[in-house]
Amino acid sequence: MNEPEIVWRKSSFSGPTGECVEVARAADAVLVRDSKRGAESPVLRYTGDEWQVYVDALAAEQLGTYCGPVILVRFDEDWWEMWRDGAPRPSLTFFDGEVAAFVAGVRNGEFTLEALGAGDGRGGDAPGSGSDAALSAP
């Protein structure tokens, strides 16, 4: 039996270069990678429940009370690092614009489990997917 193709999704708020946090749904996990590195990017794995709790907290602007394995921290004036807490690194590095686009996509409902689909390679119907909406500050 063939494995379904993984469909990577970026925020509809990504800029013209398309560099952003990429998220995909596999049968047993939510996967995250850096679009700048494409297939060469390390991939972070989260369970569906772990991911949904994270995007719910991010959408509600409640990261101050979030305690979970998805770690996204600003390290300098213009770059961020994402990794899985408790796991050996690799980590992913993103610039401010990439994180802002990702957060805007989260708040637009583009990265919920429902929007990502069932991990069958088809993805879901994310609100705003494919739009050229302008990015406003998160």
N, C-alpha and C positions, 0 to 999 in steps of 0.2 A: 504494500500500500504506500503510495506517495505522500510525503509530507506536504501540507498546503504551503503555498508561497507566503512569506511574511510581507505584509504591506505596511511600509513605514509612512507615518503621517507627521507633517509639520503644521504648525499653526497657520491659519489663514492670514494672520497678522505678520507673517515673516516678510522681510524686506525683499527687494528685487533680486538680491544675490541668493536668497533662499536658505541662507545659513541659519540653522536653528536647532533646538532640541527636537529629536525625532523619536516618536513613540510608536510601538507596534504591539499588537495582541497576538500572542501565541496560544496554543491550546491550554497550556498550564501556567502562563506567566504574562506579565506586561514587560516589554523590553524597551530600553531607552539607549539611544546612542547620539553621537555628535554628527550632524549632517556634513560638517566641514571635512570630516574624515571618511564619510561614506562607509563602504564595506570594511575599511581598515580600522574603523572606530571600535574601541572596546564597547561591550554591551553590558548594561546593568540589568539584572532580572529582579522583578518584584512579583509577589503573588497578586492576584486581582484585588483581594481585600486590602492588602497593604497600599496598593496604588490608589484605590478609591478613597480611602481615608485621607491620603495625602492631597489629592486633587480637591476633595471637599473642604479641607482646611485651607488650602491655598485660595480657593474660590471665595471662601467666607472671610478671607484676610485674618485667619486665626492661627498663623504659623507659630505665634508665641506660645500657644498651648499644645501644639502638635508634638508628639513623642513617637516617632516611628523610624523605620529603616531608610526612608528616602531623605538624604541630606543634600541640601543645596545652600551653599554659603558663599557670601561675597568675600573675596580675599584681597582685593585691591580696588583702586578707584574705578576700574572698568572691566574686571573679570570675576567670574564665579566658578566654583567647582562643585560637581555633583558626584556622590558616591553612595554606596550601600553601607549603612552603619553595620558594624560587626563583621563585615566581610573583608577579605584581603583586597586592597585596592587593585584594580585600576579605578581611575576617576575620569570624569569628563570635564572639559573646560569650556566655558561659554562667556561671551562678551555681553555687556549690558543690553544691547539691542536684541540679542538672541533670547535672553532671559525675559525681557519685557514682552517680546512677541509670544513666548511660551505662556507666560502668566496671563496675557490677554486671551490666548486661546483657551486656557483652563477656565477663565471666567466666562467665556463664551460657550462653554459646554463641549468643547472639541476633544477632550481627553478623558472623559468618563469611560467606564467600562462599556456602557451601552454604545457610546459613540465609536469606540474602538472596535466593536463587533465581537464575535464569539471566538476569535482566534482561528477562523476558518479560511483566512487569506482574503476575505472579502471586505473587511472593515465595516464600520457602521456608517450611519448618516450623521456626520458631525454638523452641528449648526454652523453656518458660515464657511464650510469647507470650500476651498477654491475661490473665495471672494478676494477682491483686491482692497479690502477695507483698510483705511488708514489707521495707523497705530497711535493710540493716545497713551500717555503714561499710565502704568498700572497703579 
